[in-house]
Structures are given as structure tokens and as C-alpha cells.
């Protein structure tokens, strides 16, 4: 079994910063692309950023220049550093990780962590 555990969400004022973490554990053979999504109230889940196993990154236009995705392969962890936060960044943030186990290859979702940007 594979588990993804997220942490780092919270309440922050506009212009502030937060760092999200998502750690994978279990019977993992390899980890491929790691992604972050978010879902604001009343809206569909949207892709935020991703990072390949080789370290290549991609960002949604709405967060480019403010968010940075990174990964620590030794810890099976992906991070999302969020700077210059805006009220419109308020959402539940989910990690999504493509993982190879001895039984299958598929993507897994974290439980979500709430980020609220408000004064």
C-alpha cells in the first residue's frame, strides 16, 4: 500500500508565504512525476504545478513566479513553496504522485491541506 501525507497548510495574510509538503510511503519502487492541484470553494480542481523525476518543472500561469515546486527523492517528498500569496490562492491543495509498486503503476492523491489567504 502507498500513502501520501500532506502538511503545511494554514491561514496567512496576503503577501505571506507557506510551504506545503507531501510525503509518500509504502511499498514504493519508483516515483515519477509529482504534482500539486488545488480546489477552491465552488470551483473545479485545477492543476498548479508539476515536477518530473528528472527535475523539470511546469507551472500554471496563475502561480508562475510566485510558487516553486521541488522534490527530495531520498525522502519521497514533494514541496510547494508559495510566496506573495493572494486571497485567490485560497483552496484545498492536493498532491498527486505517479508511483510504481511491485503490483502496479498508478497515481495517488494526498488527503488535501487547507490554505487560506486572508487579512
FIKOLZA-1660 file (N, C-alpha, C; in steps of 0.1 Angstrom, whole numbers, plus 5000, padded with zeros to 4 digits):
% residues 119
   i   px   py   pz ch aa at
   1 5008 4988 5000  A  X  N
   1 5000 5000 5000  A  X CA
   1 5009 5012 5000  A  X  C
   2 5003 5023 4994  A  X  N
   2 5010 5036 4994  A  X CA
   2 5002 5046 5001  A  X  C
   3 5008 5055 5008  A  X  N
   3 5002 5066 5015  A  X CA
   3 5009 5079 5011  A  X  C
   4 5001 5089 5009  A  X  N
   4 5006 5103 5008  A  X CA
   4 5001 5111 5019  A  X  C
   5 5010 5118 5026  A  X  N
   5 5006 5126 5038  A  X CA
   5 5011 5140 5035  A  X  C
   6 5001 5149 5035  A  X  N
   6 5004 5164 5033  A  X CA
   6 5004 5171 5046  A  X  C
   7 5012 5182 5045  A  X  N
   7 5013 5191 5057  A  X CA
   7 5017 5205 5052  A  X  C
   8 5015 5215 5061  A  X  N
   8 5020 5228 5059  A  X CA
   8 5009 5239 5056  A  X  C
   9 4997 5235 5054  A  X  N
   9 4987 5244 5052  A  X CA
   9 4984 5253 5064  A  X  C
  10 4975 5263 5062  A  X  N
  10 4972 5272 5073  A  X CA
  10 4966 5285 5068  A  X  C
  11 4965 5294 5078  A  X  N
  11 4960 5308 5075  A  X CA
  11 4972 5317 5074  A  X  C
  12 4972 5325 5063  A  X  N
  12 4983 5335 5061  A  X CA
  12 4977 5348 5055  A  X  C
  13 4983 5359 5058  A  X  N
  13 4979 5372 5053  A  X CA
  13 4983 5373 5039  A  X  C
  14 4976 5382 5031  A  X  N
  14 4981 5384 5017  A  X CA
  14 4995 5389 5017  A  X  C
  15 5003 5384 5007  A  X  N
  15 5017 5387 5007  A  X CA
  15 5026 5378 5014  A  X  C
  16 5020 5369 5022  A  X  N
  16 5027 5360 5030  A  X CA
  16 5032 5348 5023  A  X  C
  17 5038 5338 5030  A  X  N
  17 5043 5326 5024  A  X CA
  17 5039 5314 5032  A  X  C
  18 5038 5303 5025  A  X  N
  18 5036 5290 5031  A  X CA
  18 5044 5279 5023  A  X  C
  19 5048 5269 5030  A  X  N
  19 5054 5257 5023  A  X CA
  19 5047 5245 5026  A  X  C
  20 5042 5239 5015  A  X  N
  20 5035 5226 5016  A  X CA
  20 5044 5214 5014  A  X  C
  21 5041 5203 5021  A  X  N
  21 5049 5191 5019  A  X CA
  21 5040 5179 5016  A  X  C
  22 5044 5170 5009  A  X  N
  22 5037 5158 5006  A  X CA
  22 5047 5146 5006  A  X  C
  23 5046 5137 5016  A  X  N
  23 5055 5126 5017  A  X CA
  23 5048 5113 5014  A  X  C
  24 5054 5105 5005  A  X  N
  24 5049 5092 5001  A  X CA
  24 5056 5081 5009  A  X  C
  25 5049 5071 5013  A  X  N
  25 5054 5060 5020  A  X CA
  25 5047 5047 5016  A  X  C
  26 5054 5036 5018  A  X  N
  26 5048 5023 5015  A  X CA
  26 5057 5015 5006  A  X  C
  27 5051 5006 4999  A  X  N
  27 5059 4997 4990  A  X CA
  27 5062 5003 4977  A  X  C
  28 5071 5013 4977  A  X  N
  28 5074 5021 4965  A  X CA
  28 5087 5016 4958  A  X  C
  29 5085 5014 4945  A  X  N
  29 5097 5010 4937  A  X CA
  29 5103 5023 4931  A  X  C
  30 5095 5031 4925  A  X  N
  30 5099 5043 4918  A  X CA
  30 5088 5054 4919  A  X  C
  31 5092 5066 4919  A  X  N
  31 5083 5077 4919  A  X CA
  31 5086 5086 4907  A  X  C
  32 5076 5088 4899  A  X  N
  32 5077 5096 4887  A  X CA
  32 5073 5110 4889  A  X  C
  33 5064 5115 4880  A  X  N
  33 5060 5129 4881  A  X CA
  33 5052 5132 4894  A  X  C
  34 5055 5143 4901  A  X  N
  34 5048 5147 4913  A  X CA
  34 5041 5160 4910  A  X  C
  35 5029 5161 4914  A  X  N
  35 5021 5173 4910  A  X CA
  35 5013 5179 4922  A  X  C
  36 5010 5192 4921  A  X  N
  36 5001 5198 4930  A  X CA
  36 4989 5203 4923  A  X  C
  37 4977 5201 4929  A  X  N
  37 4964 5206 4924  A  X CA
  37 4958 5215 4936  A  X  C
  38 4948 5222 4932  A  X  N
  38 4941 5229 4943  A  X CA
  38 4926 5230 4938  A  X  C
  39 4917 5231 4949  A  X  N
  39 4903 5233 4946  A  X CA
  39 4897 5243 4955  A  X  C
  40 4893 5254 4949  A  X  N
  40 4887 5265 4957  A  X CA
  40 4872 5262 4959  A  X  C
  41 4866 5268 4969  A  X  N
  41 4851 5265 4971  A  X CA
  41 4843 5268 4959  A  X  C
  42 4835 5259 4955  A  X  N
  42 4826 5261 4944  A  X CA
  42 4832 5260 4930  A  X  C
  43 4845 5256 4930  A  X  N
  43 4852 5255 4917  A  X CA
  43 4858 5241 4915  A  X  C
  44 4861 5238 4902  A  X  N
  44 4867 5225 4899  A  X CA
  44 4882 5225 4904  A  X  C
  45 4887 5213 4906  A  X  N
  45 4901 5211 4909  A  X CA
  45 4909 5215 4897  A  X  C
  46 4920 5223 4900  A  X  N
  46 4929 5228 4889  A  X CA
  46 4943 5224 4892  A  X  C
  47 4950 5221 4882  A  X  N
  47 4965 5218 4883  A  X CA
  47 4972 5231 4886  A  X  C
  48 4982 5230 4895  A  X  N
  48 4990 5241 4899  A  X CA
  48 5005 5240 4894  A  X  C
  49 5011 5229 4896  A  X  N
  49 5025 5227 4892  A  X CA
  49 5028 5212 4892  A  X  C
  50 5039 5209 4885  A  X  N
  50 5044 5195 4885  A  X CA
  50 5059 5195 4883  A  X  C
  51 5065 5184 4887  A  X  N
  51 5080 5182 4886  A  X CA
  51 5082 5168 4882  A  X  C
  52 5090 5166 4872  A  X  N
  52 5093 5152 4867  A  X CA
  52 5104 5146 4876  A  X  C
  53 5107 5133 4874  A  X  N
  53 5117 5126 4881  A  X CA
  53 5131 5132 4878  A  X  C
  54 5132 5138 4867  A  X  N
  54 5145 5145 4863  A  X CA
  54 5146 5159 4868  A  X  C
  55 5135 5164 4874  A  X  N
  55 5136 5178 4880  A  X CA
  55 5130 5189 4871  A  X  C
  56 5125 5185 4860  A  X  N
  56 5119 5196 4851  A  X CA
  56 5105 5200 4858  A  X  C
  57 5103 5213 4857  A  X  N
  57 5091 5219 4864  A  X CA
  57 5082 5226 4854  A  X  C
  58 5069 5226 4857  A  X  N
  58 5059 5234 4850  A  X CA
  58 5049 5240 4860  A  X  C
  59 5044 5252 4856  A  X  N
  59 5036 5259 4865  A  X CA
  59 5024 5265 4857  A  X  C
  60 5012 5266 4864  A  X  N
  60 5001 5273 4859  A  X CA
  60 5004 5288 4858  A  X  C
  61 4999 5294 4848  A  X  N
  61 5002 5309 4847  A  X CA
  61 4998 5317 4859  A  X  C
  62 4988 5312 4866  A  X  N
  62 4983 5320 4878  A  X CA
  62 4993 5320 4890  A  X  C
  63 5002 5310 4890  A  X  N
  63 5012 5309 4901  A  X CA
  63 5026 5311 4897  A  X  C
  64 5029 5312 4884  A  X  N
  64 5042 5313 4879  A  X CA
  64 5049 5326 4884  A  X  C
  65 5061 5324 4889  A  X  N
  65 5069 5335 4895  A  X CA
  65 5066 5336 4910  A  X  C
  66 5056 5330 4915  A  X  N
  66 5053 5331 4930  A  X CA
  66 5055 5317 4937  A  X  C
  67 5052 5307 4930  A  X  N
  67 5052 5293 4936  A  X CA
  67 5065 5286 4931  A  X  C
  68 5070 5277 4939  A  X  N
  68 5082 5269 4934  A  X CA
  68 5079 5255 4939  A  X  C
  69 5079 5245 4929  A  X  N
  69 5078 5231 4933  A  X CA
  69 5092 5225 4933  A  X  C
  70 5094 5216 4943  A  X  N
  70 5107 5209 4944  A  X CA
  70 5104 5195 4949  A  X  C
  71 5115 5187 4949  A  X  N
  71 5113 5173 4954  A  X CA
  71 5126 5169 4960  A  X  C
  72 5125 5160 4970  A  X  N
  72 5136 5153 4977  A  X CA
  72 5134 5138 4974  A  X  C
  73 5141 5133 4965  A  X  N
  73 5139 5119 4961  A  X CA
  73 5143 5109 4972  A  X  C
  74 5152 5113 4981  A  X  N
  74 5157 5104 4992  A  X CA
  74 5146 5103 5002  A  X  C
  75 5137 5113 5003  A  X  N
  75 5126 5114 5013  A  X CA
  75 5113 5111 5006  A  X  C
  76 5113 5108 4993  A  X  N
  76 5100 5106 4986  A  X CA
  76 5090 5117 4989  A  X  C
  77 5095 5130 4989  A  X  N
  77 5087 5141 4992  A  X CA
  77 5087 5152 4982  A  X  C
  78 5075 5158 4980  A  X  N
  78 5074 5169 4971  A  X CA
  78 5070 5181 4979  A  X  C
  79 5075 5193 4975  A  X  N
  79 5072 5205 4982  A  X CA
  79 5066 5216 4973  A  X  C
  80 5059 5225 4979  A  X  N
  80 5054 5236 4971  A  X CA
  80 5056 5249 4980  A  X  C
  81 5066 5257 4976  A  X  N
  81 5068 5269 4983  A  X CA
  81 5060 5280 4977  A  X  C
  82 5051 5286 4985  A  X  N
  82 5042 5296 4980  A  X CA
  82 5045 5310 4986  A  X  C
  83 5049 5319 4977  A  X  N
  83 5052 5332 4981  A  X CA
  83 5042 5342 4975  A  X  C
  84 5042 5354 4981  A  X  N
  84 5033 5365 4976  A  X CA
  84 5019 5360 4974  A  X  C
  85 5014 5353 4985  A  X  N
  85 5001 5347 4984  A  X CA
  85 4990 5358 4983  A  X  C
  86 4980 5354 4975  A  X  N
  86 4968 5363 4973  A  X CA
  86 4956 5356 4978  A  X  C
  87 4945 5364 4981  A  X  N
  87 4933 5357 4985  A  X CA
  87 4927 5347 4975  A  X  C
  88 4930 5349 4962  A  X  N
  88 4925 5339 4953  A  X CA
  88 4933 5326 4953  A  X  C
  89 4944 5325 4961  A  X  N
  89 4951 5313 4962  A  X CA
  89 4944 5304 4973  A  X  C
  90 4934 5309 4980  A  X  N
  90 4927 5302 4990  A  X CA
  90 4920 5289 4983  A  X  C
  91 4924 5278 4989  A  X  N
  91 4919 5265 4983  A  X CA
  91 4924 5254 4992  A  X  C
  92 4919 5242 4989  A  X  N
  92 4924 5229 4994  A  X CA
  92 4935 5225 4984  A  X  C
  93 4947 5222 4989  A  X  N
  93 4958 5218 4980  A  X CA
  93 4960 5203 4981  A  X  C
  94 4961 5197 4970  A  X  N
  94 4963 5182 4969  A  X CA
  94 4976 5179 4962  A  X  C
  95 4983 5169 4967  A  X  N
  95 4994 5164 4959  A  X CA
  95 4989 5152 4951  A  X  C
  96 4995 5149 4940  A  X  N
  96 4992 5138 4931  A  X CA
  96 5005 5132 4926  A  X  C
  97 5008 5120 4929  A  X  N
  97 5021 5114 4926  A  X CA
  97 5019 5101 4919  A  X  C
  98 5027 5099 4908  A  X  N
  98 5027 5087 4900  A  X CA
  98 5038 5078 4905  A  X  C
  99 5033 5066 4910  A  X  N
  99 5042 5057 4917  A  X CA
  99 5041 5043 4911  A  X  C
 100 5053 5037 4910  A  X  N
 100 5055 5023 4906  A  X CA
 100 5057 5014 4919  A  X  C
 101 5048 5005 4921  A  X  N
 101 5050 4995 4932  A  X CA
 101 5052 4981 4925  A  X  C
 102 5054 4971 4933  A  X  N
 102 5057 4958 4927  A  X CA
 102 5044 4952 4920  A  X  C
 103 5032 4958 4923  A  X  N
 103 5020 4953 4918  A  X CA
 103 5014 4962 4907  A  X  C
 104 5017 4975 4907  A  X  N
 104 5010 4983 4897  A  X CA
 104 5018 4996 4895  A  X  C
 105 5014 5004 4885  A  X  N
 105 5018 5017 4883  A  X CA
 105 5006 5026 4882  A  X  C
 106 5004 5036 4890  A  X  N
 106 4993 5044 4890  A  X CA
 106 4995 5057 4898  A  X  C
 107 4986 5066 4897  A  X  N
 107 4987 5078 4905  A  X CA
 107 4979 5077 4918  A  X  C
 108 4985 5085 4928  A  X  N
 108 4979 5085 4942  A  X CA
 108 4976 5100 4946  A  X  C
 109 4966 5102 4954  A  X  N
 109 4963 5115 4959  A  X CA
 109 4965 5116 4974  A  X  C
 110 4970 5128 4978  A  X  N
 110 4970 5131 4992  A  X CA
 110 4956 5135 4997  A  X  C
 111 4956 5137 5010  A  X  N
 111 4943 5140 5017  A  X CA
 111 4938 5154 5015  A  X  C
 112 4948 5163 5011  A  X  N
 112 4944 5177 5010  A  X CA
 112 4948 5185 5022  A  X  C
 113 4953 5197 5020  A  X  N
 113 4956 5206 5031  A  X CA
 113 4950 5220 5028  A  X  C
 114 4943 5226 5037  A  X  N
 114 4937 5239 5035  A  X CA
 114 4947 5250 5036  A  X  C
 115 4946 5259 5026  A  X  N
 115 4954 5271 5026  A  X CA
 115 4943 5283 5025  A  X  C
 116 4944 5292 5035  A  X  N
 116 4935 5303 5035  A  X CA
 116 4943 5316 5035  A  X  C
 117 4941 5325 5026  A  X  N
 117 4948 5337 5025  A  X CA
 117 4938 5348 5028  A  X  C
 118 4940 5355 5039  A  X  N
 118 4930 5365 5043  A  X CA
 118 4936 5374 5054  A  X  C
 119 4932 5387 5053  A  X  N
 119 4937 5396 5063  A  X CA
 119 4927 5397 5075  A  X  C
% end
